[in-house]
Amino acid sequence: MKILDSGPCALTCVAVALLAGCGGSQPPIGAPGAMPVGGALTTRSNSSNYEVLHVFRGRPDGWDVQASLLDVDGTLYGTSIQGGRFNKGTVYTITTSGAEQVLYNFPPVGRGRHPWSNLIDVKGTLYGTTYRGGKYQLGTVFSIGTNGGEHVIYSFGPDSDGENPEAGLVDVHDTLYGTTVFQGEDGAPPGCTFHGGTVGCGTVFSVTPSGTERVLHYFGSGSDGISPSGLIDVKGTLYGTTGGGAHGYGTVFSITTGGSEKILYSFAGGDDGAQPSASLISANRRLYGVTDEGGTSGNGTVFSITRSGSKKIIYSFGPPDDGRFPLGGLIDVDGVLYGTTSQGGTAGLGTIFRIGSSGKEQIVHSFGGSTDGVVPTAALIDVNGTLYGTTSGAGGPFSTVYSFTP
């Protein structure tokens, strides 16, 4: 996914794709392996428990918010891809009551720019990635203090270390791990022969807080996937998803911190789901995730998978007014999964949904545009029983931060 770096009305390619129509998916929790496929929809009314905390204004405020939030001692931190003083993106803070402040404006040159990813907190310092910018204009890993002091830790280069990190980082024993995606010139030819690693299809990398970077795995060989999403850490092993794979519809993979990678599952498309684009979560000794295409209606799925690769579809999006095309990950709240879809709902502009242990899905909020926000693409976070999230706006003026109380 490329960013069109052409002024205040530039759109991300994902925004254009969403407005035109694409696909997504999601899963539930509870007794491991006991969830039926495609439970019936229940109530689909907007909830009074939903509140918009902030509406982004572009410059100097930021806009095009694709990343989930980070809670640090009751203050939320996030990133915007564009907007801010120089229209190259921001790091912002917002209180749970809605007081927002730009913490850092990414500059036009010399630093990173256009952060797609969420931030993580490691011992009081925040870390993230930018999709572009840095020494070679191919993306960075950066740190930022809660006082706004930013530092580029690593700039991705023109050789074999990958480029365009799109997802956030994960901390394992004070080393940061992340992914870079394939980035070609106007698309990916067969074989991924352009940038993004030695075979051009993306990488898994590690980097220390002092800036020592190492590529652990290059994607694109044989039935391996391409363009990996974000990673999660489960007892020292990393798990993630990709596009591509044996059938061309995506994979779930594991990789050790030493670089030993294994494909756990290759999606087959159709009812099986296709194109997992979000990070996984771990609950009840299983992994849960979403595909943004496929399923019985082609609108995406929620799935679960064991760490040995046994996969089940929990829910397929599809009925009228249901959510469609989940691009954000899931969150487990007391055994119930919550997530967002980028389209669908009563207004067609996205939803918040939940799935219980029975496998039945419920739309708990349908986004309606205006100051309500449109096209949520990020996972929710839980802060003391209240869920917080963002809407991207899909290039429009409706990027927001919102809260929802289950």
C-alpha positions in Angstrom: 0.0 0.0 0.0 1.5 3.3 -1.1 1.0 6.7 0.1 0.4 9.4 -2.5 2.7 12.2 -1.2 0.9 15.1 -3.0 -0.5 17.6 -0.6 -3.3 18.0 1.9 -5.9 16.0 -0.1 -3.7 13.0 -0.9 -5.3 9.7 -0.3 -3.8 6.4 0.8 -4.3 3.6 -1.6 -6.1 1.7 1.1 -8.6 4.5 1.4 -9.3 4.5 -2.3 -9.8 0.8 -2.2 -12.2 1.0 0.7 -14.3 3.6 -0.9 -14.4 1.5 -4.1 -15.1 -1.8 -2.1 -12.9 -4.6 -1.0 -13.0 -7.4 1.6 -12.4 -8.5 5.3 -12.9 -10.9 8.2 -13.0 -11.8 12.1 -13.1 -14.5 15.0 -14.6 -15.2 18.5 -13.4 -16.6 21.8 -14.5 -18.9 24.6 -14.2 -22.7 24.8 -11.2 -23.6 22.5 -12.4 -25.1 19.2 -16.0 -25.1 20.1 -17.4 -22.2 18.1 -19.8 -22.8 15.3 -19.5 -21.1 11.9 -21.6 -18.0 11.1 -24.0 -17.5 14.0 -27.1 -15.4 13.3 -27.0 -11.6 13.7 -28.7 -10.1 16.7 -29.5 -6.5 17.5 -28.0 -3.9 15.0 -28.8 -0.6 16.7 -26.4 2.2 17.4 -25.5 2.4 21.1 -25.7 5.4 23.4 -22.5 3.9 24.9 -20.6 5.3 21.8 -19.0 8.8 22.1 -16.7 10.7 19.7 -13.8 12.2 21.7 -12.1 14.1 19.0 -12.5 15.0 15.3 -9.2 15.6 13.4 -8.9 18.8 11.4 -6.0 18.0 9.1 -3.5 20.8 9.5 -2.1 21.3 12.1 -4.0 18.5 13.8 -3.4 15.4 11.7 -5.7 13.2 9.6 -5.9 9.7 8.0 -5.7 7.8 11.3 -5.0 4.1 10.5 -3.4 3.0 13.8 -4.8 1.8 17.1 -4.1 3.7 20.3 -1.7 3.1 23.1 -2.6 3.6 26.8 0.2 4.9 29.0 -1.0 5.6 32.6 -4.4 6.8 31.4 -3.2 9.0 28.5 -3.7 7.7 25.0 -1.1 8.0 22.3 -1.5 7.5 18.5 -0.3 8.4 15.1 -1.8 10.0 12.0 -0.4 9.1 8.5 -0.9 12.6 7.2 -1.7 16.1 8.4 0.1 18.0 11.1 2.2 21.1 10.5 4.0 19.7 7.4 1.3 17.2 6.3 3.7 14.3 6.8 1.9 12.8 9.9 1.9 13.3 13.6 2.2 11.6 17.0 -0.6 12.8 19.2 -1.9 12.4 22.7 -5.5 12.4 23.9 -7.0 12.0 27.3 -10.0 9.7 27.9 -12.1 12.8 28.2 -11.1 14.0 24.7 -8.4 16.7 25.2 -6.1 16.2 22.2 -2.6 17.6 21.6 0.0 17.0 18.8 3.1 15.7 20.4 5.3 15.6 17.3 5.0 16.8 13.7 7.0 14.7 11.2 9.0 17.0 9.0 9.3 17.0 5.2 12.9 15.9 5.1 15.6 14.4 7.3 13.4 12.2 9.5 10.7 9.6 9.1 7.3 10.5 7.7 3.9 9.0 7.3 3.6 6.6 10.3 1.0 3.9 9.6 1.6 1.9 12.8 0.6 2.0 16.4 3.2 2.8 19.1 4.5 0.5 21.9 5.8 1.5 25.3 9.1 0.1 26.5 10.2 1.3 29.9 8.6 4.8 29.4 9.9 5.3 25.8 7.5 5.0 22.9 8.6 3.2 19.7 7.1 3.1 16.2 7.7 2.9 12.5 7.3 5.3 9.6 6.3 4.1 6.1 8.6 6.6 4.4 11.4 9.0 5.1 14.7 8.4 6.8 18.1 8.5 5.2 17.1 6.6 2.1 13.4 7.6 2.1 12.3 4.0 2.6 11.0 4.1 6.2 12.3 4.2 9.7 12.1 2.9 13.2 11.9 5.8 15.7 11.6 6.4 19.4 9.8 9.3 21.0 9.5 10.4 24.6 6.2 11.4 26.2 7.7 14.9 26.2 7.8 14.8 22.4 11.6 14.3 21.8 11.9 12.1 18.7 14.9 10.1 17.5 15.4 8.0 14.4 16.8 4.6 15.5 17.2 3.0 12.1 16.6 4.0 8.4 15.8 1.2 6.0 18.2 1.2 3.1 18.3 0.5 -0.6 19.9 -2.9 -0.3 18.6 -6.1 1.4 17.1 -4.9 4.6 13.6 -4.3 3.3 11.6 -1.2 3.1 8.3 0.5 4.0 7.5 -0.8 7.5 3.7 -0.6 7.8 3.0 -2.4 11.1 3.9 -1.7 14.6 6.7 -3.3 16.7 6.8 -5.9 19.4 9.3 -6.0 22.3 10.9 -9.3 23.3 13.5 -9.0 26.0 14.4 -5.4 25.1 14.8 -6.1 21.4 12.2 -4.8 19.0 10.8 -7.0 16.2 8.8 -5.8 13.2 8.0 -6.4 9.5 8.5 -4.6 6.2 6.1 -5.0 3.3 6.7 -5.4 -0.4 7.0 -2.1 -2.2 7.4 -2.1 -6.0 7.0 0.6 -8.7 3.3 0.6 -9.5 2.7 -2.9 -8.3 4.3 -6.3 -7.8 5.3 -8.4 -10.7 5.4 -12.2 -10.3 8.4 -13.2 -8.2 8.5 -9.9 -6.2 11.7 -8.8 -8.0 11.7 -5.2 -6.7 12.4 -3.9 -3.1 11.5 -5.2 0.3 14.2 -7.8 1.0 16.3 -10.0 -1.2 13.3 -11.4 -3.1 11.2 -8.2 -2.7 8.2 -9.5 -0.8 8.9 -8.2 2.7 10.9 -9.1 5.8 10.8 -9.8 9.5 13.5 -7.8 11.2 14.9 -7.1 14.7 16.4 -3.9 15.9 17.9 -2.9 19.2 17.0 0.4 20.9 20.5 1.5 20.0 19.9 0.9 16.3 21.5 -2.5 15.4 19.2 -4.0 12.8 19.1 -7.6 11.5 16.8 -9.3 9.0 15.5 -12.6 10.3 13.5 -13.7 7.3 12.9 -12.7 3.6 9.4 -13.5 2.3 8.6 -14.6 -1.2 10.3 -18.0 -1.8 8.1 -20.8 -3.0 4.9 -21.1 -1.0 6.1 -18.5 1.5 3.8 -15.5 2.0 4.3 -11.9 0.9 3.9 -8.5 2.6 3.6 -9.5 6.3 1.4 -7.7 8.8 2.2 -7.1 12.4 3.7 -9.6 14.9 2.6 -10.9 18.3 4.8 -12.6 20.9 3.5 -15.8 22.5 6.0 -17.2 24.9 9.0 -16.0 22.9 7.8 -17.1 19.5 6.4 -14.5 17.0 3.3 -15.1 15.0 1.9 -13.1 12.0 0.0 -13.2 8.8 0.8 -12.5 5.1 -0.7 -12.3 1.7 0.3 -14.7 -1.0 1.3 -18.2 0.0 0.6 -21.6 -1.5 -2.8 -20.6 -2.8 -2.3 -16.9 -3.2 -4.8 -16.0 -0.4 -2.6 -15.5 2.6 -0.9 -17.4 5.4 -0.4 -17.6 9.1 3.2 -18.1 10.1 5.5 -18.4 13.1 9.1 -17.3 13.5 11.5 -17.6 16.3 13.6 -14.7 17.5 16.5 -16.5 15.9 14.9 -16.4 12.4 13.4 -19.9 12.0 10.2 -19.4 10.1 7.3 -21.8 9.5 4.0 -21.5 7.5 1.3 -22.8 9.9 -1.6 -22.4 7.4 -2.3 -21.2 3.9 -5.7 -19.8 3.2 -7.6 -21.3 0.2 -9.9 -18.5 -0.6 -13.7 -18.8 -0.9 -15.4 -20.1 2.2 -12.0 -20.6 3.8 -11.3 -16.9 3.9 -8.7 -14.8 2.1 -6.1 -12.1 2.7 -5.6 -11.8 6.5 -4.4 -8.2 6.9 -4.4 -7.6 10.7 -2.3 -8.8 13.6 -3.4 -11.9 15.5 -4.3 -12.0 19.2 -3.7 -14.9 21.6 -6.4 -16.2 24.0 -7.3 -19.6 25.5 -4.3 -21.2 23.9 -5.4 -20.3 20.4 -4.7 -17.5 18.0 -7.6 -15.4 16.6 -7.6 -13.2 13.6 -9.6 -11.8 10.6 -9.5 -12.1 6.9 -10.6 -9.1 4.9 -11.9 -11.2 2.0 -13.5 -14.6 1.5 -16.0 -16.4 3.7 -19.5 -17.5 2.5 -20.3 -14.0 1.2 -16.9 -12.8 0.3 -17.0 -10.1 3.0 -14.4 -11.5 5.3 -14.2 -13.9 8.2 -13.2 -14.3 11.8 -11.0 -17.4 12.4 -9.1 -19.2 15.1 -5.9 -21.3 14.7 -3.8 -23.3 17.1 -0.1 -22.8 17.3 0.3 -26.1 15.5 -1.8 -24.9 12.6 -5.3 -26.3 13.1 -7.6 -23.6 11.8 -11.4 -23.0 12.2 -13.8 -20.3 10.7 -15.7 -18.8 13.6 -17.8 -16.3 11.6 -18.4 -15.2 8.0 -19.6 -11.6 7.4 -22.5 -11.3 5.0 -26.1 -10.6 5.9 -27.6 -7.2 5.0 -26.4 -4.5 7.3 -23.7 -6.8 8.7 -20.1 -5.5 8.8 -17.9 -6.1 5.8 -14.1 -6.2 5.3 -12.5 -6.1 8.7 -9.0 -4.6 8.5 -8.3 -4.1 12.2 -7.4 -6.8 14.7 -9.5 -8.2 17.5 -9.6 -7.6 21.3 -10.7 -10.0 24.0 -12.8 -8.5 26.7 -13.8 -11.1 29.4 -14.1 -13.9 26.8 -15.9 -11.8 24.2 -14.2 -10.7 21.0 -14.6 -7.1 19.8 -13.5 -5.7 16.5 -14.3 -3.3 13.7 -15.2 -3.6 10.0 -14.2 -1.0 7.5 -17.5 -1.1 5.6 -21.0 -2.4 6.2 -23.5 -1.6 8.9 -26.7 0.4 8.5 -24.9 3.3 6.7 -22.3 1.1 4.9 -19.5 3.1 6.6 -18.2 0.5 9.1 -19.1 -1.1 12.3 -18.1 -2.2 15.8 -19.0 -5.8 16.4 -18.6 -8.5 19.0 -18.7 -12.3 18.9 -19.3 -14.4 22.0 -18.3 -18.0 22.8 -21.4 -19.3 20.9 -20.2 -17.9 17.6 -23.0 -15.4 17.3 -22.1 -11.9 16.1 -23.7 -8.7 17.1 -23.2 -5.2 15.6 -23.0 -2.9 18.5 -22.4 0.3 16.5 -22.8 1.4 12.9 -20.7 4.4 11.8 -22.8 7.1 10.2 -20.4 9.7 8.8 -20.4 13.4 9.7 -18.6 13.7 13.1 -19.3 10.1 13.9 -16.4 8.9 11.7 -16.1 6.5 8.8 -14.0 3.5 7.9 -12.4 2.2 11.1 -9.3 0.2 10.2 -7.6 -0.2 13.6 -8.1 -2.5 16.5 -9.7 -1.4 19.7 -8.0 -1.1 23.1 -9.5 -1.7 26.5 -8.8 0.9 29.3 -10.5 0.0 32.5 -13.5 -1.5 30.8 -14.0 1.2 28.2 -12.9 0.5 24.6 -11.2 3.2 22.6 -10.6 3.3 18.8 -10.0 5.4 15.7 -11.7 5.9 12.4 -9.5 6.6 9.3 -12.0 8.8 7.4 -10.8 7.1 4.2 -9.4 10.4 2.9 -12.4 12.4 4.1 -12.7 14.9 6.9 -13.9 12.3 9.4 -10.9 10.8 11.2 -11.9 10.5 14.8 -11.0 9.1 18.2 -14.0 7.5 19.9 -14.9 5.5 23.0 -17.4 2.7 23.4 -18.5 1.1 26.7 -19.6 -2.6 26.3 
